[in-house]
Amino acid sequence: MLDRQRGKIIFECDVCGDTLDTETGDFNEARALLEREEWKARKMGSDWLHSCSKCGVPSERAPLAKASRLL
């Protein structure tokens, strides 16, 4: 998930919930950091899924894994 807080972009892993604070509001800079930190982004239908370097490539089941953690 991509979120903007106080003008800065934050990525959240759709699998485990870890976050990557980019400290920038510029999308290109944020995306470059995402790649440097070895996070992955994948478009599934109309949504973009993001995952941290520990979780790997996001899949269709990724949001379900995060949702089940909250129950």
Secondary structure, DSSP 8 states (H G I E B T S, - for coil): -EEEETTEEEEE-TTT--EEE-S-S-HHHHHHHHHHTT-EEEEETTEEEEE-TTT-S--TTHHHHHHHHH-
